[in-house]
Amino acid sequence: MGKHMNGKQKAEGYNGITEGVIWQQILLFFFPILFGTFFQQLYNTADAMIVGKFVGKEALSAVGGTTGTLINLLVGFFVGVSSGASVVVSQYFGARQSAYVKKAVHTAFCLAIGGGVALLLVGEALSPAALRAMGVPADIMEYSIIYLRIYFLGTIANLMYNMGAAILRAVGDSRRPLYFLIISCLVNIVLDLLFVVGLKLEVAGAAIATILSQLCSAVLVMSALMRTKEDYRFEPKALRVDHMFLQKIIKIGLPAGLQSMMYSISNVLIQANINGFGTNTIAAWAVYGKIDGLFWMTMDAMGISVTTFTGQNFGARKLERIKKGTWVGIVMSALITAGLGAVMLTFGSRLGSLFTNDQNVLAESMQIIRFLVPFWFCYVLVNVYPCTLRGIGDALVPMLLICFGTCVLRIIWIFTAGFLRPGLYTTLASYPISWSVTSAAFILYYYRFSGMRRLKKLQRLMDQE
């Protein structure tokens, strides 16, 4: 993919991701992404906390539960597709091919703008029907529709930020996206307090605060990309679609987008099932979802780190380093999961009290925590292996494995076991079962059939030269 560098070039263009100590470089990349993901998670979490405390559990159920599931379904698809741009940019950046980096960046932003417009239209048109199909109770329906209708007005800015942040991370800059998210998250909290508490706009105020803060983060990231002198500089006049790079981005990103969508579809079905247990259970599940977000944002940050690490080392042809990086990612993920699990089991009720004062809701959310948290370890391999494979361009089969394990299998479970023995914990059992089966499938695929086997053959040929 690229030419070898001489010693002087290597010294001048040193890239820690491709040349430093593996665990140190992954951690240095991981922590800014983790903190960035934390502040991104705070967008909706701050909304849920403030409306739960100052409006009521019905508003909490709407903002923290049902609407979040639909937002993840639609927005998650396009964010997943943007990961394809991140991989393509990281590969060519690692190979030092500046002209290709520039084309990939501007094609990626065309995709973000088009996706934002499409998401705006689909979200505005289909949200009410989707909520009714999910069986949302009447006492939270109006809140849910109001929140979604306003939220989707900000989707173009949302996708522009996510694409810009993905590009910065692809070239090894994970700090500036963090700074931008901290600023926009603080803006969101201040506006939440102003609109919800001060102006008494309730759920509408929380949604307005969210889209204004997302606009802030988009402006910051685009300004950074327009000011830089590096190959990934954004120039509005260069904004055009290069069909070759669009195909590359979609080839890698579409499976990730579909994977995210399938995750969300299964969660929509589970949410629809939970909606049948009443407002208290919906609110308890919403509280768990916000606390549980600490785990998911950590796994997402590790996944982005592993994908970028793999992509750049693949571009630089550091094949042995890719394999070692995968194991480092697995070990670190397991250690982090153990720590977070201990925190959740010990302080879960205190964390839940940040969202509601209703003791029935808090008690039920703690029962959910005790049931699901011990099974988090089953998810570690489902996160690390596909992220490694995506970094080398092997995205289709991992997507199919995850779609079957996390969507099809959960649907089968809900309509069989859930029918034979209806109940909340029968429904929730679909999570650890699907994680375990998918982990086993990835172990088999990664070591016997995946693109990593081809890389091993390529490494042997390179060693013989």
C-alpha positions in Angstrom: 0.0 0.0 0.0 2.9 2.4 0.6 6.6 2.7 0.1 9.2 2.0 2.8 10.6 5.0 4.6 14.3 5.6 5.1 15.7 6.2 8.6 15.5 10.0 8.4 11.8 9.9 7.2 11.0 7.5 10.0 12.5 9.8 12.6 10.6 12.8 11.3 7.3 11.0 10.8 7.3 8.8 13.9 3.9 7.4 14.6 3.4 5.8 18.0 0.5 3.7 16.9 2.6 1.9 14.4 6.0 2.0 16.3 5.5 2.4 20.1 4.9 0.0 22.9 1.6 -1.6 22.1 -0.3 -1.5 25.4 1.0 2.0 26.1 -0.1 3.3 22.7 -3.5 1.7 22.9 -4.1 3.2 26.3 -2.9 6.6 25.2 -5.4 6.4 22.4 -8.1 4.8 24.5 -8.4 7.2 27.4 -9.2 10.4 25.3 -11.8 8.3 23.3 -13.2 7.0 26.6 -13.6 10.4 28.1 -15.0 11.7 24.8 -17.5 8.9 24.7 -18.4 9.6 28.3 -19.2 13.2 27.6 -21.1 12.2 24.4 -23.1 9.8 26.6 -23.8 12.7 28.9 -25.9 14.4 26.2 -28.8 12.1 26.7 -27.9 11.2 30.3 -28.1 14.8 31.4 -31.5 15.1 29.7 -32.7 12.0 31.6 -31.3 13.1 34.9 -32.8 16.6 34.8 -36.3 15.6 33.4 -36.4 12.7 35.8 -35.7 14.9 38.8 -37.7 18.0 37.7 -40.5 16.7 35.5 -41.2 13.1 36.6 -40.8 9.4 35.9 -43.0 9.6 32.8 -40.6 12.1 31.2 -37.7 10.0 32.4 -39.2 6.9 30.7 -39.7 8.9 27.4 -36.3 10.5 27.3 -34.2 7.8 28.9 -35.8 4.7 27.5 -38.1 4.5 24.4 -36.7 7.5 22.5 -33.1 6.4 23.1 -33.8 3.0 21.5 -35.1 4.6 18.3 -32.3 7.2 18.2 -29.7 4.4 18.5 -31.5 2.5 15.7 -31.3 5.3 13.2 -28.3 7.4 14.2 -26.3 4.3 15.0 -26.6 3.1 11.5 -24.9 6.2 10.0 -22.3 6.4 12.8 -21.5 2.8 12.0 -21.1 3.7 8.3 -18.7 6.5 9.3 -16.4 3.9 10.9 -15.7 2.8 7.3 -14.3 6.3 6.6 -12.2 6.0 9.7 -10.7 2.7 8.6 -10.0 4.0 5.0 -8.4 7.2 6.3 -6.3 5.4 8.9 -5.0 2.9 6.3 -3.9 5.5 3.8 -2.6 7.7 6.6 -0.5 4.8 7.9 0.8 4.2 4.4 1.7 8.0 4.0 -0.5 8.4 0.8 -1.6 12.0 1.3 -3.6 12.4 -1.9 -5.8 9.4 -1.1 -6.3 10.7 2.5 -7.6 14.0 1.1 -10.0 12.2 -1.3 -11.3 9.9 1.5 -11.9 12.8 3.9 -14.0 14.8 1.5 -16.0 11.8 0.2 -16.7 11.0 3.9 -18.2 14.4 4.6 -20.4 14.1 1.5 -21.7 10.9 2.9 -22.3 12.5 6.4 -24.3 15.4 4.9 -26.4 13.1 2.7 -27.0 10.8 5.6 -28.0 13.6 7.9 -30.6 14.9 5.5 -32.0 11.3 5.0 -32.1 10.7 8.8 -33.9 14.0 9.4 -36.6 13.1 6.9 -37.0 9.5 8.1 -37.0 10.5 11.8 -39.6 13.2 11.4 -41.9 11.1 9.3 -41.8 7.8 11.1 -41.2 8.5 14.8 -44.9 8.6 15.8 -45.7 5.4 14.0 -42.6 3.7 15.4 -43.5 4.6 18.9 -47.1 3.3 18.5 -45.7 0.0 17.1 -43.5 -0.3 20.2 -46.6 -0.1 22.4 -45.4 3.0 24.2 -47.9 3.7 27.1 -50.2 6.6 26.7 -48.8 8.5 29.7 -45.4 8.9 28.0 -46.4 8.9 24.3 -46.7 12.7 24.0 -43.4 13.3 25.7 -41.7 10.8 23.4 -43.0 12.3 20.2 -42.0 15.8 21.3 -38.5 14.8 22.2 -37.9 12.8 18.9 -39.4 15.5 16.6 -37.0 18.1 18.0 -34.0 15.8 18.3 -34.0 14.8 14.6 -33.8 18.4 13.6 -30.1 18.3 14.8 -29.1 15.1 13.0 -27.0 16.8 10.3 -24.8 18.5 12.9 -24.7 15.2 14.8 -23.4 13.3 11.9 -20.9 16.0 10.8 -19.4 15.9 14.3 -19.2 12.1 14.3 -17.6 12.0 10.9 -15.1 14.7 11.8 -14.2 13.1 15.1 -13.8 9.7 13.3 -11.3 11.3 10.9 -9.3 12.9 13.7 -9.1 9.6 15.6 -8.2 7.8 12.4 -5.0 9.9 12.2 -4.2 9.4 15.8 -5.7 12.6 17.3 -8.1 11.5 20.0 -7.6 14.5 22.2 -9.3 17.3 20.3 -12.6 15.3 19.9 -12.5 14.9 23.6 -12.0 18.6 24.2 -14.9 19.5 21.8 -17.2 17.0 23.6 -16.4 18.4 27.0 -17.3 21.9 25.8 -20.5 20.8 24.1 -21.5 18.6 27.0 -21.2 21.5 29.5 -23.2 23.6 27.1 -25.9 20.9 27.1 -26.1 20.8 30.9 -26.3 24.6 31.2 -29.0 24.7 28.5 -30.9 21.8 30.1 -31.1 23.7 33.4 -32.1 26.9 31.6 -34.8 25.3 29.4 -36.1 22.6 31.7 -35.8 24.0 35.2 -35.7 27.8 34.4 -38.2 28.1 31.5 -40.3 25.0 32.4 -40.1 23.7 28.8 -40.0 20.1 30.1 -39.0 17.4 27.5 -39.0 20.0 24.7 -36.4 22.0 26.6 -34.1 18.9 27.0 -34.4 18.2 23.2 -33.6 21.8 22.3 -30.6 21.8 24.6 -29.3 18.6 23.0 -29.4 19.7 19.4 -27.8 23.1 20.2 -25.0 21.4 22.0 -24.5 19.0 19.1 -24.3 22.0 16.8 -21.6 23.4 19.0 -19.5 20.2 18.8 -20.0 20.1 15.0 -18.7 23.7 14.6 -15.7 23.0 16.8 -14.6 19.8 14.9 -15.1 21.3 11.5 -13.1 24.4 12.5 -10.3 22.2 13.6 -10.3 20.3 10.3 -10.4 23.5 8.2 -7.5 25.1 10.2 -5.1 22.1 10.0 -2.2 22.0 7.5 -2.1 18.2 7.4 -3.3 15.9 4.7 -6.7 15.5 6.3 -7.5 19.2 6.0 -11.2 19.9 5.1 -11.7 22.4 2.3 -15.3 23.2 1.3 -14.4 23.7 -2.3 -13.0 20.2 -2.5 -16.2 18.6 -1.2 -17.1 16.0 -3.8 -17.7 12.3 -4.0 -14.9 10.1 -5.3 -16.7 6.9 -6.3 -13.8 4.6 -5.7 -13.4 5.9 -2.1 -17.2 5.9 -1.6 -17.2 2.2 -2.5 -14.3 1.5 -0.1 -16.0 3.4 2.8 -19.3 1.7 2.2 -17.7 -1.7 1.8 -16.2 -1.4 5.3 -18.7 0.9 7.0 -22.0 -0.6 5.7 -21.6 -3.8 7.6 -20.8 -1.8 10.8 -23.9 0.3 10.2 -26.1 -2.7 9.6 -24.5 -4.4 12.7 -25.5 -1.3 14.8 -28.9 -1.4 13.3 -29.4 -5.0 14.0 -28.3 -4.4 17.6 -30.9 -1.7 17.8 -33.7 -3.7 16.2 -33.3 -6.4 18.8 -33.3 -3.7 21.5 -36.4 -2.2 20.0 -38.1 -5.5 20.3 -36.9 -5.9 23.9 -38.0 -2.4 24.7 -41.4 -3.1 23.2 -41.6 -6.2 25.4 -40.6 -4.2 28.5 -43.2 -1.6 27.7 -45.8 -4.2 28.5 -44.6 -4.3 32.1 -45.7 -0.8 32.9 -44.2 2.6 33.6 -42.2 1.6 36.7 -40.4 -1.2 34.8 -39.8 1.1 31.8 -38.3 3.7 34.1 -36.2 1.1 35.9 -34.9 -0.2 32.6 -34.1 3.4 31.6 -32.2 4.0 34.8 -30.2 0.7 34.2 -29.6 1.8 30.6 -28.0 5.0 31.7 -25.8 3.3 34.3 -25.1 0.5 31.9 -23.9 3.1 29.5 -20.6 3.3 31.5 -19.8 -0.2 30.3 -20.9 0.3 26.7 -19.0 3.5 26.2 -15.9 1.8 27.6 -16.2 -1.0 25.1 -16.9 1.4 22.3 -13.8 3.3 23.1 -11.7 0.2 23.2 -13.2 -0.9 19.9 -12.4 2.4 18.2 -8.8 2.1 19.6 -8.4 -1.4 18.3 -9.8 -0.6 14.9 -7.6 2.5 14.5 -4.5 0.6 15.8 -5.2 -2.2 13.4 -5.9 0.1 10.4 -2.7 2.1 10.7 -0.6 -1.0 11.3 -2.2 -2.7 8.4 -1.4 0.3 6.2 2.2 0.2 7.5 2.3 -3.6 7.0 3.1 -4.3 10.7 1.2 -7.6 10.6 2.7 -9.2 13.7 1.9 -6.1 15.7 -1.7 -6.4 14.7 -2.0 -9.8 16.3 -0.3 -8.7 19.5 -2.6 -5.6 19.6 -5.7 -7.9 19.5 -4.6 -9.8 22.6 -3.7 -6.5 24.4 -7.2 -5.3 23.6 -8.8 -8.4 25.0 -6.8 -8.4 28.3 -7.4 -4.7 28.9 -11.2 -5.1 28.1 -11.5 -7.9 30.6 -9.7 -6.0 33.4 -11.9 -2.9 32.7 -15.0 -5.0 32.7 -14.1 -6.5 36.1 -13.6 -3.0 37.6 -16.8 -1.5 36.2 -18.8 -4.6 37.2 -17.6 -4.2 40.8 -18.5 -0.5 40.8 -22.0 -1.2 39.4 -22.8 -4.0 41.9 -21.5 -1.9 44.9 -22.8 1.6 44.0 -25.7 0.8 41.6 -28.4 2.1 43.8 -26.6 5.4 44.5 -26.0 5.9 40.8 -29.7 5.2 40.1 -30.7 7.9 42.6 -29.2 10.5 40.3 -32.1 9.8 37.9 -35.1 9.3 40.2 -36.3 9.4 43.8 -39.0 6.8 43.2 -38.0 3.9 45.5 -39.9 1.2 43.5 -38.1 2.2 40.3 -34.7 2.2 42.2 -35.3 -1.2 43.7 -36.3 -2.8 40.3 -33.3 -1.2 38.5 -31.0 -2.7 41.1 -32.5 -6.2 40.5 -31.7 -5.7 36.8 -28.1 -4.7 37.6 -27.6 -7.8 39.7 -29.0 -10.0 37.0 -27.1 -8.7 34.0 -23.7 -7.2 35.2 -22.0 -10.6 36.0 -22.5 -11.6 32.3 -20.6 -8.6 30.9 -17.5 -10.7 30.5 -19.3 -12.7 27.8 -19.3 -9.6 25.6 -15.5 -8.8 25.5 -14.6 -11.0 22.5 -17.7 -9.8 20.6 -16.2 -6.3 20.8 -12.5 -6.8 20.2 -12.4 -9.5 17.4 -14.7 -7.7 15.0 -12.9 -4.4 15.5 -9.6 -6.0 14.6 -11.1 -7.6 11.5 -12.7 -4.3 10.5 -9.3 -2.6 10.7 -7.9 -5.0 8.0 -11.0 -4.6 5.9 -12.7 -7.9 6.8 -16.1 -6.5 7.8 -18.9 -8.5 6.1 -18.7 -11.9 7.9 -18.2 -10.3 11.4 -21.3 -8.2 10.7 -23.3 -11.4 9.8 -22.1 -13.2 12.9 -23.1 -10.3 15.1 -26.4 -9.8 13.3 -27.3 -13.5 13.9 -26.0 -13.6 17.5 -27.4 -10.3 18.7 -30.5 -9.9 16.7 -31.8 -13.1 15.2 -31.0 -15.2 18.2 -32.6 -12.6 20.6 -35.7 -12.5 18.4 -36.0 -16.3 18.5 -35.5 -16.3 22.2 -38.2 -13.6 22.8 -40.8 -15.4 20.7 -40.1 -18.8 22.1 -38.9 -18.7 25.7 -40.7 -15.4 26.2 -43.9 -16.9 25.0 -43.5 -20.1 27.0 -42.4 -18.3 30.2 -43.3 -14.6 30.0 -41.5 -12.3 32.3 -39.0 -9.5 32.5 -36.0 -11.7 33.3 -36.8 -14.2 30.6 -36.6 -11.3 28.2 -33.3 -10.0 29.7 -31.8 -13.5 29.5 -31.5 -12.9 25.8 -28.5 -10.7 26.4 -26.0 -13.1 28.1 -27.2 -16.0 25.8 -26.5 -14.0 22.7 -23.2 -12.7 23.9 -22.0 -16.2 24.7 -23.0 -17.8 21.4 -21.5 -14.9 19.4 -18.2 -15.1 21.3 -17.9 -18.8 20.5 -18.6 -18.0 16.8 -15.9 -15.3 16.7 -13.3 -17.5 18.2 -13.9 -20.1 15.5 -14.0 -17.5 12.7 -11.1 -15.4 13.8 -8.6 -18.3 14.0 -9.8 -20.6 11.2 -11.4 -18.6 8.5 -10.9 -14.8 8.8 -8.6 -12.4 7.0 -6.1 -12.9 9.7 -5.1 -16.2 8.1 -4.3 -14.4 4.9 -2.2 -11.9 6.8 -0.2 -14.7 8.3 0.6 -16.0 4.8 1.6 -12.5 3.7 3.8 -12.2 6.7 5.7 -15.4 5.8 6.2 -14.2 2.3 7.5 -10.8 3.6 9.9 -12.6 6.0 11.3 -14.6 3.1 12.1 -11.5 1.0 
